[in-house]
């Protein structure tokens, strides 16, 4: 904005100086009149700006959607209220949208007229190409004189926070999970008497009901056989484990090991949460992150917020992460490991979890596919031969440029 007007100001200044110079050299009244006319004109412009700047009171507010995904358009609604008795002319509203591309971050909207004691709703949008946590704002108001030659700028420290989530893809199916017991919303639940049932109520005895389920107190009170009724309950627990190793983040931008890992983790998390599975996340990004077991949409929001900001800043190996948190992986659960194929040696250590009835679902990224000039098919054959064969389910492989949904269709 300033660069554009500097040229105008230089041009006006040169006209005034040139006019004064000619007037002094020729002593003609016209040039002196024109000189004072220009000076008066500029004085009126600045007086106008001063009145609007100091006496017009504005209030600003911003409304946004709380969450969006990569490559979505963020819809913003700004409310500009003129609280004074003076009208406002020739105004430009500028908002800083940090989630947009560098060319679109400064969003400007021109407003010709704002009535006294009134407000305007202004809608605009921007394209958000990258996941992350962003801070929108501040606002700037540019107030112009009637001829658009000069302006004053006001800053309004109004900020909004937005998470741009990684876009989950559809998962058709995953291997069956191991039944287990899990804390759910702070309540410890467990299998009852070795059965996968929980007490639900009572009902009249039916032929074939086991004697051990007779509710003797109710039988005595009603003078007929009453049995305890149970509801079939199955609880599943899944841990998603991954490590965003800085040295193994092959590829660039969205076509990198980290971005593929994040998208797979987001999709797996959504898949299990939608199926009412108790889910936990163990990961190392900038630091160790452990999101405890829970269910529901709010829990998915917590996971997505972490995935939105996670960066490949880990300087430890996946094996070190596993060793530190192996004791936190409960018995009778499932472990989903997302890892590049340069880490197969750590899988042998993870197989020790089978003694605790922990099943393992390996999701393996072919790191060589993120490099140029590599035969993906040969790389996949090599990694298959190097993997241990004792997994409860076959590993799923992912390559750069291929559909992430396809391995889940088999």
C-alpha positions as CSV (number, residue, x, y, z in Angstrom):
1,X,0.0,0.0,0.0
2,X,2.7,2.5,1.0
3,X,4.8,1.9,-2.2
4,X,1.8,2.8,-4.4
5,X,1.2,6.1,-2.6
6,X,4.9,7.1,-2.3
7,X,4.9,7.6,-6.1
8,X,1.8,9.9,-5.9
9,X,3.3,11.9,-3.1
10,X,6.6,12.4,-4.9
11,X,4.7,13.5,-8.0
12,X,2.6,16.1,-6.0
13,X,5.7,17.3,-4.3
14,X,7.5,17.8,-7.6
15,X,4.6,19.8,-9.0
16,X,4.6,22.1,-6.0
17,X,8.3,22.7,-6.1
18,X,8.3,23.2,-9.9
19,X,5.3,25.6,-9.7
20,X,7.0,27.6,-6.9
21,X,10.3,27.7,-8.8
22,X,8.6,29.1,-11.9
23,X,6.6,31.6,-9.9
24,X,9.7,33.0,-8.3
25,X,11.6,33.2,-11.6
26,X,8.7,34.8,-13.6
27,X,6.9,36.7,-10.8
28,X,3.6,35.8,-12.4
29,X,0.6,35.6,-10.0
30,X,-0.9,32.5,-11.6
31,X,1.9,30.3,-10.4
32,X,1.7,31.7,-6.9
33,X,-2.1,31.2,-6.9
34,X,-1.7,27.6,-8.1
35,X,1.0,27.0,-5.4
36,X,-1.2,28.2,-2.6
37,X,-4.1,26.3,-4.1
38,X,-2.2,23.0,-3.9
39,X,-1.0,23.7,-0.3
40,X,-4.6,24.5,0.7
41,X,-5.9,21.4,-1.0
42,X,-3.4,19.2,0.8
43,X,-4.3,20.9,4.1
44,X,-8.0,20.2,3.6
45,X,-7.2,16.5,2.8
46,X,-5.2,16.1,6.0
47,X,-7.9,17.9,8.0
48,X,-10.4,15.5,6.7
49,X,-8.2,12.5,7.6
50,X,-7.6,13.9,11.1
51,X,-11.3,14.2,11.8
52,X,-12.1,10.7,10.6
53,X,-9.0,9.2,12.3
54,X,-9.6,10.8,15.8
55,X,-13.4,11.2,15.9
56,X,-14.8,8.2,14.2
57,X,-14.9,5.1,16.5
58,X,-14.9,1.8,14.9
59,X,-15.4,-1.7,16.3
60,X,-14.2,-4.9,14.6
61,X,-15.0,-8.6,15.0
62,X,-14.1,-11.7,13.1
63,X,-16.0,-15.0,12.9
64,X,-14.5,-18.1,11.4
65,X,-15.1,-21.8,11.2
66,X,-13.2,-23.5,14.0
67,X,-11.6,-26.2,11.9
68,X,-10.9,-26.9,8.3
69,X,-8.7,-29.4,6.3
70,X,-5.8,-28.9,3.9
71,X,-6.8,-27.4,0.6
72,X,-10.1,-26.2,2.0
73,X,-11.3,-22.6,1.7
74,X,-11.6,-20.7,5.0
75,X,-14.7,-18.6,5.1
76,X,-14.3,-15.4,7.2
77,X,-17.0,-12.9,8.3
78,X,-15.8,-9.6,9.6
79,X,-18.2,-7.2,11.3
80,X,-17.3,-3.5,11.1
81,X,-19.3,-1.1,13.3
82,X,-19.2,2.7,13.1
83,X,-20.1,3.8,16.7
84,X,-19.7,7.5,16.0
85,X,-22.2,10.2,14.7
86,X,-19.9,10.8,11.7
87,X,-20.0,8.9,8.4
88,X,-16.9,7.3,7.0
89,X,-15.8,7.4,3.4
90,X,-13.2,5.6,1.3
91,X,-12.1,2.9,3.8
92,X,-10.0,-0.2,3.1
93,X,-10.2,-3.1,5.6
94,X,-7.2,-5.4,5.7
95,X,-7.0,-8.7,7.5
96,X,-3.9,-10.9,7.8
97,X,-4.7,-14.5,7.0
98,X,-1.6,-16.5,7.9
99,X,-3.0,-19.8,6.7
100,X,-3.3,-18.6,3.1
101,X,-0.6,-18.7,0.5
102,X,2.0,-15.8,0.8
103,X,0.3,-13.9,-2.1
104,X,-3.1,-14.0,-0.4
105,X,-2.3,-13.4,3.2
106,X,-3.1,-9.8,3.2
107,X,-6.8,-9.7,2.3
108,X,-8.1,-6.2,1.5
109,X,-11.8,-5.1,1.1
110,X,-12.7,-1.6,-0.1
111,X,-15.7,0.1,1.5
112,X,-17.0,3.3,-0.1
113,X,-19.3,4.5,2.7
114,X,-20.3,3.5,6.2
115,X,-23.3,5.2,7.8
116,X,-23.1,6.7,11.3
117,X,-24.0,4.3,14.1
118,X,-24.3,1.3,11.7
119,X,-22.4,-1.8,10.9
120,X,-21.4,-3.9,7.9
121,X,-20.9,-7.6,7.6
122,X,-18.0,-8.3,5.2
123,X,-17.3,-11.8,3.9
124,X,-14.2,-13.1,2.3
125,X,-12.2,-16.3,2.0
126,X,-8.8,-17.8,1.4
127,X,-7.3,-21.1,0.3
128,X,-5.4,-23.0,3.1
129,X,-3.0,-25.4,1.4
130,X,-1.0,-26.6,4.4
131,X,-1.9,-28.2,7.8
132,X,-1.0,-26.4,10.9
133,X,-2.1,-24.0,13.7
134,X,-2.5,-20.4,12.5
135,X,-3.1,-17.1,14.1
136,X,-5.3,-14.7,12.1
137,X,-5.0,-11.0,12.5
138,X,-4.5,-8.2,13.3
139,X,-6.9,-6.0,11.4
140,X,-5.8,-2.7,9.7
141,X,-8.1,0.1,8.7
142,X,-6.9,2.5,6.0
143,X,-8.7,5.8,6.0
144,X,-8.4,7.9,2.8
145,X,-9.2,11.5,1.9
146,X,-12.0,12.2,-0.6
147,X,-9.6,12.3,-3.5
148,X,-7.6,9.2,-2.5
149,X,-4.3,10.9,-2.3
150,X,-3.4,10.4,1.3
151,X,-4.3,7.9,4.0
152,X,-3.9,7.1,7.7
153,X,-3.7,3.6,9.1
154,X,-5.2,2.2,12.3
155,X,-4.3,-1.2,13.7
156,X,-6.8,-3.4,15.7
157,X,-5.3,-6.2,17.7
158,X,-8.0,-8.7,17.1
159,X,-6.8,-12.3,16.6
160,X,-8.4,-15.7,15.9
161,X,-6.9,-19.2,16.1
162,X,-7.5,-21.8,13.4
163,X,-6.4,-25.4,13.0
164,X,-5.9,-26.7,9.5
165,X,-6.2,-30.5,9.9
166,X,-4.6,-33.1,7.7
167,X,-7.3,-34.5,5.3
168,X,-8.2,-38.1,6.2
169,X,-9.1,-40.5,3.4
170,X,-11.6,-43.3,3.5
171,X,-10.5,-46.6,4.9
172,X,-12.5,-49.6,3.6
173,X,-11.3,-52.1,6.2
174,X,-8.5,-52.9,8.7
175,X,-7.6,-56.3,10.2
176,X,-9.8,-57.5,13.0
177,X,-8.9,-56.2,16.5
178,X,-8.1,-58.1,19.7
179,X,-10.8,-58.0,22.3
180,X,-9.7,-56.4,25.6
181,X,-10.5,-54.2,28.5
182,X,-10.1,-50.4,28.5
183,X,-10.7,-47.3,30.5
184,X,-13.6,-45.4,28.9
185,X,-14.2,-41.8,29.9
186,X,-12.5,-42.3,33.2
187,X,-14.5,-45.5,34.2
188,X,-12.5,-48.7,34.4
189,X,-14.4,-51.4,32.5
190,X,-13.5,-55.1,32.4
191,X,-14.8,-58.4,31.3
192,X,-17.1,-60.0,33.8
193,X,-16.4,-63.5,35.1
194,X,-14.5,-64.4,32.0
195,X,-17.7,-63.7,29.9
196,X,-17.8,-60.8,27.5
197,X,-21.0,-59.5,29.1
198,X,-22.1,-56.9,31.6
199,X,-25.1,-57.0,33.9
200,X,-28.1,-55.3,32.2
201,X,-31.2,-56.2,34.3
202,X,-33.4,-59.1,35.3
203,X,-36.1,-61.2,33.5
204,X,-38.2,-64.3,33.9
205,X,-36.4,-67.7,33.6
206,X,-36.4,-69.3,30.1
207,X,-35.7,-72.9,29.4
208,X,-31.9,-73.3,28.8
209,X,-30.8,-70.4,31.0
210,X,-27.9,-71.4,33.2
211,X,-28.6,-72.0,36.9
212,X,-25.8,-69.6,38.0
213,X,-27.7,-66.7,36.5
214,X,-30.7,-67.1,38.8
215,X,-31.3,-63.9,40.8
216,X,-32.4,-65.6,44.1
217,X,-33.6,-62.4,45.8
218,X,-36.0,-61.5,43.0
219,X,-37.1,-65.2,42.7
220,X,-38.1,-65.2,46.4
221,X,-39.9,-61.9,46.1
222,X,-41.9,-62.8,43.0
223,X,-42.3,-66.5,43.8
224,X,-41.1,-67.5,40.3
225,X,-37.7,-68.0,38.8
226,X,-35.9,-64.8,37.8
227,X,-32.6,-64.7,36.1
228,X,-30.0,-61.9,35.6
229,X,-29.8,-60.5,32.1
230,X,-26.5,-59.5,30.6
231,X,-25.7,-57.3,27.7
232,X,-23.0,-58.4,25.3
233,X,-20.0,-56.0,25.7
234,X,-16.8,-56.0,23.6
235,X,-14.2,-53.3,24.2
236,X,-11.3,-52.7,21.9
237,X,-8.2,-50.7,22.4
238,X,-5.9,-49.4,19.7
239,X,-2.6,-47.6,20.0
240,X,-1.2,-45.6,17.0
241,X,2.6,-45.4,17.1
242,X,4.8,-43.4,14.8
243,X,8.0,-41.3,14.9
244,X,8.7,-38.2,12.7
245,X,12.4,-38.7,12.4
246,X,14.1,-35.7,10.8
247,X,16.8,-37.7,9.2
248,X,14.3,-40.1,7.5
249,X,11.8,-37.5,6.2
250,X,12.5,-38.3,2.5
251,X,10.7,-36.3,-0.2
252,X,9.6,-32.7,-0.3
253,X,6.5,-30.8,0.7
254,X,3.3,-32.8,0.7
255,X,5.1,-35.6,-1.1
256,X,7.2,-36.5,1.9
257,X,7.3,-39.3,4.4
258,X,6.1,-37.1,7.2
259,X,3.0,-35.8,5.3
260,X,2.1,-39.4,4.3
261,X,2.5,-40.6,7.9
262,X,0.3,-37.8,9.2
263,X,-2.5,-38.5,6.7
264,X,-2.4,-42.2,7.4
265,X,-2.5,-41.5,11.2
266,X,-5.4,-39.1,10.8
267,X,-7.4,-41.6,8.7
268,X,-6.7,-44.5,11.0
269,X,-7.8,-42.4,14.0
270,X,-11.0,-41.4,12.3
271,X,-11.7,-45.0,11.3
272,X,-11.5,-46.3,14.8
273,X,-13.2,-43.4,16.6
274,X,-16.2,-43.8,14.2
275,X,-16.4,-47.5,15.3
276,X,-16.4,-46.6,19.0
277,X,-12.9,-48.0,19.6
278,X,-10.9,-46.7,22.5
279,X,-7.9,-45.0,20.9
280,X,-4.5,-43.8,22.1
281,X,-1.5,-42.2,20.3
282,X,2.2,-42.5,21.1
283,X,4.4,-40.4,18.8
284,X,7.6,-38.4,18.7
285,X,7.7,-35.2,16.7
286,X,9.2,-32.1,18.3
287,X,8.8,-34.0,21.6
288,X,7.3,-37.1,23.0
289,X,3.5,-37.0,22.7
290,X,1.2,-39.5,24.5
291,X,-2.6,-39.0,24.0
292,X,-4.3,-41.5,26.4
293,X,-7.1,-43.8,25.6
294,X,-10.5,-42.3,25.0
295,X,-13.4,-42.3,22.6
296,X,-15.7,-39.9,20.9
297,X,-15.5,-36.8,18.6
298,X,-13.8,-34.6,21.2
299,X,-11.0,-37.2,21.5
300,X,-10.7,-37.2,17.7
301,X,-10.4,-33.4,17.8
302,X,-7.5,-33.7,20.3
303,X,-5.7,-36.1,18.0
304,X,-6.3,-34.0,14.9
305,X,-5.0,-30.9,16.6
306,X,-1.7,-32.7,17.4
307,X,-1.5,-34.1,13.9
308,X,-2.1,-30.6,12.5
309,X,1.0,-29.2,14.2
310,X,3.3,-32.2,14.3
311,X,6.7,-31.6,12.5
312,X,9.6,-33.9,11.6
313,X,11.8,-32.8,14.4
314,X,12.5,-36.1,16.2
315,X,16.2,-37.0,16.6
316,X,15.5,-40.4,18.2
317,X,14.7,-43.7,16.5
318,X,11.4,-45.5,16.4
319,X,13.0,-48.3,18.5
320,X,13.9,-45.8,21.3
321,X,10.3,-44.5,21.3
322,X,9.0,-48.1,21.5
323,X,11.3,-49.1,24.3
324,X,10.3,-46.1,26.4
325,X,6.6,-46.7,26.0
326,X,6.3,-50.5,25.6
327,X,5.1,-50.8,29.2
328,X,2.3,-48.4,28.5
329,X,0.9,-50.6,25.8
330,X,-1.8,-52.7,27.7
331,X,-2.5,-56.4,27.3
332,X,-5.3,-57.5,25.0
333,X,-4.9,-54.5,22.7
334,X,-3.8,-53.7,19.1
335,X,-0.8,-51.7,18.0
336,X,-0.9,-49.8,14.7
337,X,2.7,-48.9,13.7
338,X,3.2,-46.4,10.9
339,X,6.9,-46.5,9.9
340,X,9.2,-46.1,6.9
341,X,10.8,-49.3,5.6
342,X,14.2,-48.2,6.9
343,X,13.1,-49.3,10.4
344,X,12.3,-53.0,10.0
345,X,14.8,-54.1,12.7
346,X,12.6,-52.5,15.4
347,X,9.7,-54.9,14.5
348,X,11.5,-57.8,16.1
349,X,11.3,-56.0,19.5
350,X,7.7,-55.2,18.9
351,X,6.8,-58.8,18.3
352,X,7.5,-59.5,22.0
353,X,4.1,-57.8,22.6
354,X,2.4,-61.0,21.3
355,X,3.2,-62.6,24.6
356,X,0.8,-60.1,26.2
357,X,-1.9,-60.8,23.5
358,X,-1.1,-57.6,21.7
359,X,-1.7,-57.8,18.0
360,X,0.3,-55.6,15.6
361,X,-0.8,-53.9,12.4
362,X,2.2,-52.6,10.5
363,X,1.7,-49.7,8.0
364,X,4.9,-49.3,6.1
365,X,6.0,-46.5,3.9
366,X,8.4,-47.3,1.0
367,X,10.9,-44.6,1.7
368,X,12.7,-45.3,-1.6
369,X,9.6,-44.3,-3.5
370,X,10.1,-40.7,-2.2
371,X,13.5,-40.7,-4.0
372,X,14.0,-40.3,-7.7
373,X,15.1,-43.2,-10.0
374,X,14.2,-46.1,-7.7
375,X,12.3,-49.2,-8.7
376,X,9.3,-49.4,-6.3
377,X,8.4,-53.0,-7.1
378,X,11.9,-54.2,-6.4
379,X,12.1,-52.1,-3.2
380,X,8.8,-53.7,-2.0
381,X,10.0,-57.2,-2.7
382,X,13.2,-56.5,-0.8
383,X,11.4,-55.1,2.3
384,X,8.9,-58.1,2.3
385,X,11.8,-60.5,2.5
386,X,13.5,-58.6,5.3
387,X,10.3,-58.4,7.5
388,X,9.6,-61.0,10.2
389,X,6.8,-63.4,9.3
390,X,5.2,-63.6,12.8
391,X,2.8,-60.7,12.4
392,X,-0.8,-61.3,13.3
393,X,-1.7,-59.4,10.1
394,X,0.1,-58.8,6.9
395,X,1.9,-55.4,6.6
396,X,0.3,-52.8,4.4
397,X,2.6,-50.9,2.1
398,X,2.3,-47.3,0.8
399,X,4.3,-45.6,-2.0
400,X,4.6,-42.0,-3.0
401,X,2.1,-41.0,-5.8
402,X,-0.2,-43.9,-5.3
403,X,-3.6,-43.8,-3.7
404,X,-3.5,-44.2,0.1
405,X,-6.9,-45.8,0.1
406,X,-5.8,-48.7,-2.1
407,X,-3.9,-50.8,0.5
408,X,-7.0,-50.8,2.7
409,X,-9.1,-52.4,-0.1
410,X,-7.2,-55.7,-0.1
